[in-house]
Amino acid sequence: MLPGVMTPKEELLAEFEAEYEKQRKRVNENQQIIEQTQMEVNRLRERNSNITAQLQRVEQNFDTIPRADIKGAYDNALDAKSRLLTMQGQLEKAKATQEELVHFQELLERLLGLVRGLSPDQLPGSSMRMVPSAISNEDENAGLSQQVIVSIVEAQEGERQRLARQMHDGPAQSLTNFILQAEICQRLFDRNPDRAGEELGNLKTAAGTTFQKVRDFIFDLRPMMLDDLGLIPTIRRYVEAIQDKASISTQLNILGEERRLAGHIEVMMFRSVQTILSYARDALGAKSVTIGLDVGPEWLKATLDHDGRNFDPETVFNVDTRDDTSGLRTLRDRIQLVGGSISVLSIEGKNTQYTVILPAIESD
């Protein structure tokens, strides 16, 4: 080994250490955001309590207070509630992000320990679930083992799943309460100007639309049915949703035995279909998509064919990961990590074709 030249293991260690330092800074910065947001939420809660008390006094003297004052009181109450719900949503999002950041920081700590050659009981937080593989000390060029790669993919999806649950229990529930509040105000104003009731009706409609968007976001982030029902039912549901909401003609063909596969394989195939469909719809203007899914004894194969604009696959796959607006470069890297492959054929004047192949690893 030449003096000053790092071994592959030393290079890997340096990369992990640099990434760990960046992650530590992200955790600290996000914690500051949480503290600042919590202070603002506390301030808005106090303001909301004061306005609620004022509104109760208005309701007690409903028949004697001028209509303009009544409208002003309800406008202030709705504004205060809206601001509080918005900040609570931001606080919940920041806390969910912090969980994800801290969990990834702990994962980096364990990987650092593994690269340095520490035994599992010497790693920070060794009582927590460990990454189920280590870097081989006998072969510095071996890199990450297959089990570590699987763990990284599963960890990423685990954070998405956790965030999906938090979004469902947090902002979505807050929006439901907001709709109920609007209905109460609407009933109170039945005997007052029609405009007030109309505005509150519009508010209810807007909140309902936003609530649906939150539910759609939750499904895109991590469809809960993927764990319960498996890959094929989830892809069927996703394709139907794309067709209904995006005005795209879709056709799904299933071949082979419909069976459950390893969790990380099902996740990777769903992400593949999701990424390609989103890119075809949003960036390439596709109006018709055909998806084929073949569950074979050894390989899981997906083919996607769409009529969107053509592009140069080599250019897209060679773009820097930080500029990967299509998501295809990142998708290819993740597919290769689990032993799969992706290919794209895009010829001017013809439909673009994608082929994704993953190992059909059985579920435990």
N, C-alpha and C positions, 0 to 999 in steps of 0.2 A: 504494500500500500504506500503510495507516494505521500511525503510529508504535506500536511495541510489539506489533503483530500479526504472528505468524509466518506465513511462506509454507507451503504444503503440504510443500515439501521440507524446510524447517526443522523442521516438526512431526514428519515421518518420521525425520529425523536425531535429534531429541531422544528419540523413542521407542526407536530402536535403541541410543542411548547408555545410556539407563536400563536397557534389557534386558541390554546387555552387562555393565554393572556388577553386576547381579543374578547373571548367569551366572558372572562372575569369583568372586563370593563363594561360589556353589554349588561351584565347582571346588575352592576352598581348603578349604571345610568337608568335602567328601567326601574330600580328600586326608588330612585329619586322621583321619577315620574309618578309612581304609586303614592308616595308620601304627599306630593303636591296635589294630586288628584283627590286623595282622601280628605285633605284640608278643605278643598273646594266643595266636596260632597257634604261635609259637615256644615259648612256655611250655608249651602243651599237647603239643607234639611231644616236648619233653624229658620231660614226665611220662609220656607214652605209651611212650617208650623205656625208662624205668625200670620201668614196669609189665610191659612185654614181657619184660625180662630176668628179672623176678621170676616171670613165668609159665613161662619156660623152666626155671627151677629147680624149679618145681612139677611140670612134666611129667617131669623127670628122676627125681623121687621120688614118682611118682604113686601107687604102691601103699603107701607108708608114711605119707603125709600124711592127716590126718583129712578126711572128706568135707566138713565145714563149711568148713574152710580152703580146700579146692579150689574149692568153690562161690564163696567170697568172692573168691578170686584171679581167677576167670573173670568174676565180676560187675564187679570193678574194671576188668578189661581191657576189657570191653564198654562200660562207662561212659566210660572214657578215650577209646576209639576213637570212640564216638558224639559226645562233646564235640568232639574234634578234627575230625571230619568236618563237624559243624555249623558250626564256626568257619571251616573252609576254604571251605565253601559261601558263608558271609557275605563272606569275603575276595574270592572270585571274583566274587560279585555286585557288590561295591563297586568292584572294578577294571573290570568291564564297564561299570558306570555312569559311572566316571571317563572311560573312552574316549568314551562318548556325550556327556558334558558338555564335554570338551575339544574334540571334533569340532564341536559346536554353537557353542562359543565362537569357534573358528576361522572358522566360517561367518559369524557375526556380525561378526567383524573385516573380512571381505571385503565384506560388505554395507555396512558403515560406510564403507569405502574407496570403494565404488562410488557411494554417495550423496554423498560429499564431492567426487566428481569425479576421483578418482585413477585412473591407468591401471593395468592389471593388474600390470605389473612393479613398481609402487610399493606394492602391497598386502603386508601381513605374510604370510610363508610363500608367496611367489608361485610357488615351485617345485612346490607342491601343485596338485591339480586345482581349477580356478577355477569359480565360478558362471558359466554360459555366457551372461550377459546383464548389461546395466548399466541404471541409471536414466537416462532421457533428460534431457539438460541443456536441450534446447530447449523442453520442455513439462513444467513442474513438476507439473502435475496428472495426468501420464500414469501415475504410480505404478509398481509393479513390472510388468515385462514378463512375457509368458506364459512365456518360457523360465526366468526366475528362479522363477516360481511352480512350474513343473514340477520345478526343481532342489530347491526346499524340500521338496516332497512326497516326491521320491525320496530325499532325505537322511534324512528321518524314517524311511522304510521301510528304508533302509540300516542305520540304527542298530538297528532291530528285528531285522533279519537277523543282524547281528553278535552281538547279545545271544543270539539263538537258538542260534547255533553255540557260543558260550561255555557256555551252559547244558548243551548236549549233551555237550561235551567235559569239563566240570567236574563239577557235582553229580551228573549221571546216572552218570558213570563211578565216582564215589566211592560211590554207592549200590550199584553192582554189586559193588565190593570188599567193601562191608559185608555183602552177602548171602553172598558166598563165605566171609567170616570166620565168619558164623553157622553155615554148613554144617560148617566144620571143628570148631567148638566142639561142634556137635551130635554129630558122630562120636566125639569124645573122651568124651562123656558117655553113650555107649550102655550102658555097664556100670554106670552110676550111677543115682540116683533118677530116676524117670520125669518128675517135675515139672520137672527141669532141662531135659530134652529137649523137653518141651512148651513151656516158656517160650521156648526158642531157636527152636522151630518157629513160635511166634507172632511172634517178632521177624523171622523170615525173611518171613512173610506180610505183615507191616506194611511191611517195606522194599520188597517187591515191589509192593505197592499204591502206595506213595509214588513208586516208579520210574515206574509207569504214569502217575501224575498229572504227573510232570515231562515225560514224553513228550507228553502231551496239551497241557501248557502250551507246549511248544516249537512244536507244530503251530498252536495258536491265535495265538502271538506272530508267527510267520512260517512258513507252510507251505513247506518246501523245494521241493515239487513245483510250486509256482506258477511258479518260474523254469524248471523243467525241462519240464513238460507243458503249462502254460498255465492259463487261467482256468477253462474248463468242467470238465476233469477234477478240478481242485482243489475247485470248488464241489460236484461230485458227491460227492467223498470227505467233505467237511465236512458236507453234508446227511445222508449216511449215518451219520456219527459222532454227529450231534445226535439222530437217530432212535434209535440203539442205546442211547445213554447217558442220554438225558433223557426217554425214553418219550413222544416226540412223533411223531405221524403226519405225515410229510412227503411231498410230491409235487413232483418237479422236471420241468419241461417245457422243452425246448430247441428254439428255432426259429432259422432262418437258417443261414448258413454257419459251421461250426465252424473258426475260424482264429485265429492269434495276433495280438494287438493290442499297441500300445505298452505297455511295462512299467508306466508310471504309471497307465494306464487300467485294466489288469488288476488292479493292486493296489487302486485306488480302488473298483472294482466288488466285489472280494472283501470289502474292509472294509465296504462298504455292506450286503451280504448278512449278513455276520458280525454287525455292530452291530444290525441290525434283528431278526435271529433271536434274539440274546442278550436284547434288550429284551423281545421278545414272550414268550420263555420265562421269564425271571427276574422281570420286573416285572409282566407282564400275564397270566401264567398260561395262555398259549396251549397247546392240546393238539393242534391240527391246523394245519399251515401248507402253503400251496401257493406254489411259486416258479416263475416263468416267466422265461426268459432268451432274448432275441431279439437275435441278432447281425446287424444290418442293414448295408447298404453305407455309411451315413453315421453311424448312431447305434447305440449299445449300450444296450439297454433291459432293465431288470429290474422285474418286478412281484411283490410279496409280499402274500399274503392270509392272515390268521390269525383264529382264533376267540377270541382273548384279550379281556380287558376293554377297553372303549372309553376314549378320552381326548381331551382338547382339543389338537389339534396346534398351534394358535396359541400356547397357553400354554407348551407344551414348547419350541417353536422360539424363543420370546422370552425364555427364561430366561437369566440371566447365564451366560457360559461356565464360570465357576468352579463354578457349581452345576448343571452339566449332567450329572446322574446318569444320564440315559437315553443320552447320547452322540449324540443326534439333532441337537442344535444344532451341535456340533462337526463332525459328519458333513456337515451341510448346507453349512457354511462351506467345508469342504475340497472338496466336490463342485462348488461354485460357482467355486472357484479354477481348476479345470481345464475350465471352460466347460460344466458339466453342471447338472442340476436334480434336486430331489427334492420330491415332493408326497405328502401323506397325507390319506386320507379315512376318518374314523372317526365313524360314526353309531350312536347308541344302538340296540342290538338287532340290529345287522348286523356282519358281519366287517369288520375294519380292513384297508384297502388302501394299500400303498405303491407308488410308482412312481419309479424312479431312471433317469435318462437321461444318458448320457455320450457324448461324441464318439467314434466308432469310428476312432480314429487307428491306422494300420497300424504294425506294428513295423518297425524299420530292418533 
